[in-house]
Amino acid sequence: MFANDSNGSEDQLINAQLKSSNEDLWRVFRIMAEFVEGFEKMAKIKPSIVIFGSARTKPEDKYYKLAVDVAREVVKHGFGIITGGGPGIMEAGNKGAKEAGGSSTGINISLPHEQGANGFIDDDKNLMFRYFFVRKVMFFKYSQGYILLPGGFGTIDECFEVLTMIQTKKTDKFPVVMMGKDYWESLFDWMYEKLLKNKYINEEDMNLFSLTDDPKEAAKRIYDFHKGKDFTPNF
C-alpha cells in the first residue's frame, strides 16, 4: 500500500513538472510574439522622446500642464512623443503631442486594476504589452531621450534603469531631463550625500541627467544633443 502511494505521489510530481514545463514553453512563445510585434511597430515611428510620470496626476495638476507644454515643445523641435499610454502624465504627454500635430505613441501594459489607453494616442501607434520587461525594451531601444516628471514606484524604477543603462554603456548616451524641481531636488541631494560621497557612483555619473522646469529649455537640450546626428535604435 505504501509503495503504491509512493508511486502515485511520484506520478503526480512528474505530471506537475511536465505541466509547468509546457506552460513555460508557451510563455516563451508569447514573449517572443510580443517582441516581434513591438519591434515591427516601433521601427516605423519617427525619432521620439519618452515622457514618464505618474498615472495618478489629474488634469488640473501643475505637472499635468507641464507635461502637455513640454510635449508640445519637443514636437516643435521635430520629435514625436512616446508614453506609457495610460492616464495622468502619460495622457498629458500624448495630448501635447497630438495638439502640436506630432507623432503620439502609447506603450501600455495590461494590469488587473489599471486603465485602458488614453484618447490622444495615434491609432497606428497604440501598443499593449503583457510583460513589463518587454515593454521596457521598447522604451529603451527606440527613444532618443527621456523626460521624467513626478511619479511613484514605476517612475523611479524607470528613472534609475535608464541611468543604469547609460552608466554601464548598455545603451548609447542620450539626454535625460527631469522636470519638477521641488520633487526631484531631495533625491538629487540624497544621491550626492549617499551615493557620490560613499563612492558608489563616480562624479561624472551626476552629469547623466539635468533638471529644469522650463519646457522650452528641456526641448532645446534634447534638440542640441542630437543636432547633426543620425537617429538609430539605441542597441
Secondary structure as the mmCIF struct_conf table of DSSP 4:
data_model
#
loop_
_struct_conf.conf_type_id
_struct_conf.id
_struct_conf.beg_label_comp_id
_struct_conf.beg_label_asym_id
_struct_conf.beg_label_seq_id
_struct_conf.end_label_comp_id
_struct_conf.end_label_asym_id
_struct_conf.end_label_seq_id
HELX_RH_AL_P HELX_RH_AL_P1 PHE A 2 MET A 42
TURN_TY1_P TURN_TY1_P1 ALA A 43 LYS A 44
BEND BEND1 ILE A 45 ILE A 45
HELX_LH_PP_P HELX_LH_PP_P1 LYS A 46 LYS A 46
BEND BEND2 PRO A 47 PRO A 47
STRN STRN1 SER A 48 PHE A 52
TURN_TY1_P TURN_TY1_P2 ALA A 55 ARG A 56
TURN_TY1_P TURN_TY1_P3 PRO A 59 GLU A 60
BEND BEND3 ASP A 61 ASP A 61
HELX_RH_AL_P HELX_RH_AL_P2 LYS A 62 LYS A 76
TURN_TY1_P TURN_TY1_P4 HIS A 77 GLY A 78
STRN STRN2 GLY A 80 THR A 83
BEND BEND4 GLY A 85 PRO A 87
TURN_TY1_P TURN_TY1_P5 GLY A 88 GLY A 88
HELX_RH_AL_P HELX_RH_AL_P3 ILE A 89 GLU A 99
TURN_TY1_P TURN_TY1_P6 ALA A 100 GLY A 101
STRN STRN3 SER A 104 ILE A 109
TURN_TY1_P TURN_TY1_P7 PRO A 112 HIS A 113
TURN_TY1_P TURN_TY1_P8 GLY A 119 PHE A 120
BEND BEND5 ILE A 121 ILE A 121
HELX_RH_3T_P HELX_RH_3T_P1 ASP A 123 LYS A 125
STRN STRN4 ASN A 126 PHE A 129
BEND BEND6 ARG A 130 ARG A 130
HELX_RH_AL_P HELX_RH_AL_P4 PHE A 132 TYR A 142
STRN STRN5 SER A 143 LEU A 148
BEND BEND7 PRO A 150 PRO A 150
BEND BEND8 GLY A 152 GLY A 152
HELX_RH_AL_P HELX_RH_AL_P5 PHE A 153 GLN A 167
TURN_TY1_P TURN_TY1_P9 THR A 168 LYS A 169
BEND BEND9 LYS A 170 THR A 171
STRN STRN6 VAL A 176 MET A 178
HELX_RH_AL_P HELX_RH_AL_P6 LYS A 181 TRP A 190
HELX_RH_PI_P HELX_RH_PI_P1 MET A 191 LEU A 196
TURN_TY1_P TURN_TY1_P10 LYS A 197 LYS A 199
BEND BEND10 TYR A 200 ILE A 201
HELX_RH_3T_P HELX_RH_3T_P2 GLU A 203 ASN A 207
BEND BEND11 LEU A 208 LEU A 208
STRN STRN7 SER A 210 LEU A 211
BEND BEND12 ASP A 213 ASP A 213
HELX_RH_AL_P HELX_RH_AL_P7 PRO A 215 HIS A 226
TURN_TY1_P TURN_TY1_P11 LYS A 227 GLY A 228
HELX_LH_PP_P HELX_LH_PP_P2 LYS A 229 PHE A 231
#
